Amino acid sequence: MLTAYKGPKPRLSFWQVWNMCFGFFGIQFGWSLQMGNMSAIYEYLGAKPEEVPLLWLAAPMTGLIVQPIIGYLSDRTWHPRWGRRRPYFFIGALLSSLALFIMPHSSEIWMAAGMLWILDASINISMEPFRAFVADNLDESQRSFGYSMQSMFIGAASFIAGFLPGILVNWLGVSREKGSSGIPQNIMWSFYIGAIVFFGAVLYTVLTSREYPPSPSHDKEKPEEKKENMLVEIFSAIRNMPSQMKRLALVQFLTWPGLFLMWFYYSTGVAAEIFGGDAKTNSTVYTKGLEHANATSAILNLVTFLFSFTIPFWVKKTGKKQTHFFCLLIGGLGLITVPFVKEPWILFVNMSMVGIAWASILSMPYSMLAGSLPAEKMGIYMGIFNFFIVIPEIIASLFFGKIFELFLSGQRLTAVMIGGILLCLAAIVCLILVKEKRNGYASPA
């Protein structure tokens, strides 16, 4: 068994932190293409709007299963050349890139759903260790900066990926016409490019970053006990979660359903309710509406990229939880007002507000959490923390389709508004429940 490195960690330079976080650019590039286009791909292949949440079930289910296992395994991995987390970055990137190449060739809904299961499992193999990687390699004083750097790369990748289908049409002459599988050619080529970017960015981090070697313990784990011990340790970690993790878990439990509702319905809602298109009968207008929604989502991520640079400043001025509170509140208001938009250009304002929240969501919970976790179990606890992202998505995937059908009368953007309300509730819970040490003392909340 391996224990975490416990020696002092020197401050890393800007470029050292850049190198260790750059792989997230590739991960998010592939993830953004999936999040921005999968609902539309399902509808291109004949899915009804109320069926879309259930078809997204792959994402949370794979996260629920894969992330704690990968966290457990990476906590116990060490190779003199590859390190602790980097083997998982590489394997996940290779599998994800292959899945991104294959995805746009799905000709039936069941094929697309099956490929989404494979793609999400592969992305999770890369993504989960990256959260622990920052906590492993950075001193507490630099962790906010490290997670903000991750947010910056996530925003930059999502910005480019959001514009990519439109760029391929307008700049490179790629057609919007459907290919043999029924999926537009510009979306197909976007996935091909995403596969290359994903693998290349992760490989860069693997080759340019190093990890602190763990110290071996005197305990020898028998191979035949490994599976049982893994399950025992995962459940033990769940039972013994630090109190700060429990508070942040509730914030996450409210935050992420709001984001999922946006991802489920925002792009197709803009295409159908603001542009007046239809995936079957008026697919050209529908595709243009989808491209506009992706463009506004790209601006969301540009704001995330830019605002991430300011997060350390706001943390220093107001603290981590107050920063997260205000960011969530701003993003929630941005989503709540989407159904009332009449002019498509106003959506750039709405999504800019969500971009502020997204920058904080990607950094502040992990920064607030890392200091309360035991270093030798950083990976497994980061994987368990993901439960409070994926469990609400599972609930939304299983039940929101029926709610949408029975109560929302097919209004996709009303679902987006509900997501905004949930973000505002998460902001209030964060302000009231989460504790934070300022100048050596815990805040009273």
Secondary structure, 3 states (H helix, E strand, C coil): CEECCCCCCCCCCHHHHHHHHCHHHHHHHHHHHHHHHHHHHHHHCCCCHHHHHHHCCHHHHHHHHHHHHHHHHHHCCCECCCECCHHHHHHHHHHHHHHHHHHHHCCCHHHHHHHHHHHHHHHHHHHHHHHHHHHHHCCHHHHHHHHHHHHHHHHHHHHHHHHHHHHHHHCCCCCCCECCCCCEHHHHHHHHHHHHHHHHHHHHHHHHCCCCCCEECCCCCCHHHHHHHHHHHHHHHHHCCCHHHHHHHHHHHHHHHHHHHHHHHHHHHHHHHHCCCECCCEHHHHHHHHHHHHHHHHHHHHHHHHHHCCHHHHHHHHCHHHHHHHHHHHHHHHHHCHHHCCCHHHHHHHHHHHHHHHHHHCCHHHHHHHCCCCHHHHHHHHHHHCHHHHHHHHHHHHHHHHHHHHHCCCCHHHHHHHHHHHHHHHHHHHHHHCCCEECCEECCC
